[in-house]
Amino acid sequence: MALELILTENNWKDFEKAMDVEMTKALKHLEKELVTIRTGRAHTSLIENVMVSVYGGAPTPLKHVAVLSAPDVRLLTIQPWDVSTIPDIEKAISNSETGLTPANDGAIIRLQLPEMSTNRREEMAKILSKKLEDCKVGIRNVRKDFHNLVRDTEKDKKISKDFANRLMDILQKMTDKYTEMAEQLSEKKEKEIRQV
């Protein structure tokens, strides 16, 4: 493992960099997940991955067959590159889990987002809480892997106890930093969800 080489060289900067890369993956995943959680505002991410079968071919993400936009806080528009695909797009949206009803004028499909109820906002907050916890678990798993590596390397006498303790301090600081970053992302999204 490349990390073992890093540890034997007593180079804590490379250790920190490797940890940073792994913890960033968990944070990036959370960011992607947060985009899909509906707030009171329209966002194209709600529909961009709806799978559409056009021209009798394999299902394709909506974002690859149309221009998507959110011109208003509760309105999404879909402008297909080929108007003959409008029925296919409407069918895909109706069958999706978005719960939106498409309406078209022959060139553009409009999706009016309903006002979010208090119950729906609470439901979204619970989903958000779960996604945050999943991210924290990912960060803790990275911490555990690096902790085990440091412990095993110290046990094999490849690094000193002092250096191992220094790495453990770095590990805890990085874990705290990424956990806090995840919580900040979650708090920001929760404010959006609860905003009426």
Secondary structure, DSSP 8 states (H G I E B T S, - for coil): -HHHHHHHTT-HHHHHHHHHHHHHHHHHHHHHHHHTS--SS--GGGTTT-EE--TT-S-EEGGGTEEEEEEETTEEEEEESSGGGHHHHHHHHHHSTT---EEE-SS-EEEE-----HHHHHHHHHHHHHHHHHHHHHHHHHHHHHHHHHHHHHHTTSS-HHHHHHHHHHHHHHHHHHHHHHHHHHHHHHHHHH--
